[in-house]
Amino acid sequence: TPFGVNIMLMNPAAAEMAKVVVEEGVQVVTTGAGVPSQYIPAWKEAGIKVFPVVPATTLVRRLAPLGVDGFIAEGTESGGHVGELTTMALVPQVRDMTDLPVIASGRQLAAAFALGACGAQIGTCLLVSRECPIHENYKQALLKAKDSDTTVTGRSVGAPVRILKNQMAREYLARERAGADKMELEKYTLGSLRRAVFDGDTKTGSLMAGQVAGMLHEIRPLRAIFEEMYAEYQATVARLAQEV
């Protein structure tokens, strides 16, 4: 069965991963937290479909001539590595710049299609699925989160990341406001995602999550999550057809 692989380009092993997906015959690659320009020629030669995450239109101009197959437009409200533009502002601008498929990052399907996307990439709401292998503590932190319980670290060093507010986030932001440099700030984030995902450390771990975390209330099977999402989409489209 075909499957895709996401490569976080800030990962020190990104170059090795870029080779592995070719060797293993992976058919789709998505990228984030960086620019994949140097890897695209080899991926395309191997027949891989490439969909980079773009937080701004500048990357669309840079990557479209390299033969990518589409773009994932990710707004600042998403979890993990983010830019500054919101989904509502970003998606239509990306759509106007390219004839390639544009996928919106977020759960609100009807809105994504209205903005010009042909699909949606979702992440945060899947973290609380039964099938997701992250630590139970991470899932419970997401379920307890309110709409304002995320924050962004790393803006001062050009590496903004949206996470749940916790001890690590508060200490990081305090040092960031005090003018700490990248090397000093890295002591808070080095290994922090591993601590959250595998160890369930909700104090010093990096609990990456989007602003949609406030809408998560229970752990459910993936099938139930997708079925509810599709039902909401159908109901929204039907209502709009009557109102517009």
C-alpha positions as CSV (number, residue, x, y, z in Angstrom):
1,T,0.0,0.0,0.0
2,P,1.4,3.4,-1.0
3,F,2.2,5.8,1.9
4,G,3.8,9.1,2.3
5,V,6.7,10.4,4.5
6,N,7.1,13.8,6.1
7,I,10.6,15.1,6.6
8,M,11.3,17.9,9.1
9,L,14.2,19.6,7.3
10,M,15.7,21.0,10.6
11,N,16.3,17.4,11.7
12,P,20.1,16.8,11.6
13,A,19.4,13.5,9.8
14,A,17.3,15.1,7.1
15,A,19.9,14.5,4.3
16,E,20.0,10.8,5.2
17,M,16.2,10.6,5.3
18,A,16.1,12.2,1.9
19,K,18.1,9.3,0.5
20,V,16.2,6.7,2.4
21,V,12.8,7.6,0.9
22,V,14.4,7.2,-2.6
23,E,16.0,3.8,-1.7
24,E,12.7,2.5,-0.2
25,G,10.5,3.6,-3.0
26,V,8.4,6.0,-1.0
27,Q,5.8,7.6,-3.4
28,V,4.9,10.9,-1.6
29,V,7.1,13.2,0.5
30,T,5.9,16.3,2.4
31,T,8.4,18.6,4.0
32,G,8.4,21.2,6.8
33,A,10.6,23.4,8.9
34,G,12.9,24.4,6.0
35,V,13.4,24.6,2.3
36,P,13.8,21.2,0.4
37,S,15.4,22.7,-2.8
38,Q,18.5,20.5,-2.6
39,Y,16.6,17.3,-2.4
40,I,13.9,17.9,-5.0
41,P,15.9,16.8,-8.1
42,A,16.7,13.4,-6.7
43,W,13.1,12.9,-5.5
44,K,11.6,13.8,-8.8
45,E,14.1,11.6,-10.7
46,A,12.8,8.7,-8.5
47,G,9.2,9.5,-9.4
48,I,8.3,10.8,-5.9
49,K,5.4,13.3,-5.5
50,V,6.7,16.3,-3.5
51,F,4.4,18.5,-1.4
52,P,6.3,21.1,0.7
53,V,4.7,23.0,3.5
54,V,4.8,26.7,2.8
55,P,4.1,29.4,5.5
56,A,4.5,32.2,2.9
57,T,4.2,32.9,-0.8
58,T,8.0,33.5,-1.2
59,L,8.6,29.7,-1.0
60,V,6.0,29.1,-3.7
61,R,8.0,31.3,-6.1
62,R,11.2,29.5,-5.2
63,L,9.9,25.9,-5.3
64,A,7.4,25.9,-8.2
65,P,10.1,26.0,-10.9
66,L,11.8,23.0,-9.3
67,G,8.9,20.6,-10.3
68,V,7.1,20.1,-7.0
69,D,3.6,18.6,-7.3
70,G,1.7,20.9,-5.0
71,F,1.9,23.0,-1.9
72,I,0.6,22.6,1.7
73,A,-0.3,26.1,2.9
74,E,0.1,26.2,6.7
75,G,-1.2,29.1,8.7
76,T,0.3,30.4,12.0
77,E,-2.5,28.8,14.0
78,S,-1.1,25.4,13.2
79,G,1.0,23.4,15.6
80,G,4.8,22.9,15.4
81,H,7.0,25.0,13.1
82,V,4.9,28.0,11.8
83,G,5.1,31.3,9.9
84,E,3.2,34.4,10.7
85,L,0.4,34.4,8.1
86,T,-3.0,33.0,9.1
87,T,-4.6,30.3,6.9
88,M,-7.4,32.7,5.7
89,A,-4.8,35.1,4.4
90,L,-2.3,32.6,3.2
91,V,-4.3,30.0,1.2
92,P,-5.9,32.4,-1.3
93,Q,-2.6,34.1,-2.0
94,V,-0.9,30.8,-2.6
95,R,-3.8,29.7,-4.8
96,D,-3.5,32.9,-6.9
97,M,0.2,32.3,-7.5
98,T,0.1,28.7,-8.8
99,D,-1.9,26.3,-10.9
100,L,-0.5,23.4,-8.8
101,P,-2.7,21.7,-6.2
102,V,-2.9,23.6,-2.9
103,I,-3.7,21.8,0.3
104,A,-4.8,23.9,3.3
105,S,-3.5,22.9,6.8
106,G,-6.4,22.7,9.2
107,R,-9.6,21.0,10.1
108,Q,-12.3,23.3,8.7
109,L,-12.8,21.5,5.4
110,A,-15.6,23.7,3.9
111,A,-13.6,26.9,4.7
112,A,-10.5,25.4,3.1
113,F,-12.2,24.6,-0.1
114,A,-13.8,28.1,-0.2
115,L,-10.4,29.6,0.1
116,G,-9.2,27.7,-3.0
117,A,-7.7,24.6,-1.5
118,C,-8.3,21.2,-3.0
119,G,-7.8,19.3,0.3
120,A,-6.7,19.7,3.9
121,Q,-3.8,18.5,6.0
122,I,-4.7,17.9,9.6
123,G,-2.5,17.1,12.6
124,T,-3.5,18.3,16.1
125,C,-6.9,16.6,16.2
126,L,-5.2,13.3,15.2
127,L,-2.9,13.4,18.2
128,V,-5.8,12.4,20.4
129,S,-6.8,9.5,18.3
130,R,-6.6,6.0,19.8
131,E,-4.2,5.0,17.1
132,C,-1.7,7.8,17.7
133,P,1.3,6.4,19.6
134,I,2.3,9.5,21.5
135,H,2.4,9.3,25.4
136,E,-0.9,9.4,27.2
137,N,0.2,12.4,29.2
138,Y,0.6,14.3,25.9
139,K,-2.9,13.4,24.9
140,Q,-4.4,14.4,28.2
141,A,-2.6,17.8,28.1
142,L,-4.3,18.4,24.7
143,L,-7.7,17.4,26.0
144,K,-7.3,19.9,28.9
145,A,-6.2,22.7,26.7
146,K,-8.4,25.8,26.1
147,D,-8.4,27.9,23.0
148,S,-5.7,30.3,24.4
149,D,-3.4,27.7,25.8
150,T,-0.9,27.6,23.0
151,T,2.1,30.0,22.5
152,V,4.9,30.5,20.0
153,T,8.5,30.1,21.0
154,G,11.6,30.9,18.9
155,R,10.4,34.0,17.0
156,S,13.5,36.0,18.0
157,V,15.8,33.4,16.5
158,G,13.9,32.8,13.3
159,A,12.5,29.4,14.3
160,P,8.9,29.9,15.5
161,V,7.2,26.8,17.0
162,R,3.6,26.7,18.4
163,I,3.3,24.6,21.5
164,L,1.1,24.2,24.5
165,K,2.0,26.5,27.4
166,N,4.0,24.7,30.1
167,Q,7.0,25.2,32.3
168,M,9.4,24.9,29.4
169,A,7.5,27.4,27.3
170,R,7.4,30.0,30.1
171,E,11.1,29.7,30.8
172,Y,12.0,29.8,27.1
173,L,9.9,32.9,26.5
174,A,11.3,34.6,29.6
175,R,14.9,34.1,28.4
176,E,13.8,35.1,24.9
177,R,12.5,38.4,26.1
178,A,15.7,38.9,28.1
179,G,17.6,38.7,24.8
180,A,19.1,35.2,25.0
181,D,20.8,33.9,21.9
182,K,20.0,30.8,19.9
183,M,22.6,28.6,21.6
184,E,21.3,29.5,25.1
185,L,17.7,28.9,24.0
186,E,18.5,25.5,22.5
187,K,19.1,24.0,26.0
188,Y,15.3,24.3,26.5
189,T,14.3,22.7,23.2
190,L,17.0,20.1,22.6
191,G,15.3,16.7,23.0
192,S,12.1,18.4,24.1
193,L,9.8,16.8,21.5
194,R,11.2,13.4,22.4
195,R,10.5,14.0,26.1
196,A,6.9,14.9,25.3
197,V,6.2,12.1,22.8
198,F,8.0,9.2,24.4
199,D,8.4,10.1,28.1
200,G,5.2,12.0,28.6
201,D,7.0,14.9,30.1
202,T,4.4,17.7,30.1
203,K,6.6,20.1,32.1
204,T,9.9,20.3,30.0
205,G,8.6,18.6,26.9
206,S,7.7,20.4,23.7
207,L,3.9,19.7,23.4
208,M,3.5,20.8,19.8
209,A,-0.2,21.7,19.1
210,G,-2.3,24.1,17.0
211,Q,-4.9,26.5,18.3
212,V,-7.5,24.0,17.4
213,A,-6.5,22.1,20.6
214,G,-9.3,23.9,22.4
215,M,-11.8,21.9,20.4
216,L,-10.4,18.5,21.5
217,H,-12.5,16.8,24.2
218,E,-12.1,13.0,23.9
219,I,-9.9,10.2,22.6
220,R,-11.6,8.5,19.7
221,P,-10.7,6.1,16.8
222,L,-9.4,7.8,13.6
223,R,-12.5,6.5,11.8
224,A,-14.8,8.4,14.1
225,I,-12.7,11.6,13.7
226,F,-12.8,11.5,9.9
227,E,-16.5,10.6,9.8
228,E,-17.4,13.5,12.0
229,M,-15.2,15.8,10.0
230,Y,-16.8,14.8,6.7
231,A,-20.3,15.0,8.2
232,E,-19.6,18.6,9.3
233,Y,-18.3,19.4,5.9
234,Q,-21.5,18.1,4.2
235,A,-23.8,19.9,6.6
236,T,-21.9,23.2,6.1
237,V,-22.0,23.0,2.3
238,A,-25.7,22.2,2.4
239,R,-26.4,25.1,4.7
240,L,-24.4,27.5,2.6
241,A,-26.2,26.3,-0.6
242,Q,-29.5,27.4,1.0
243,E,-28.3,30.7,2.5
244,V,-26.1,32.1,-0.3
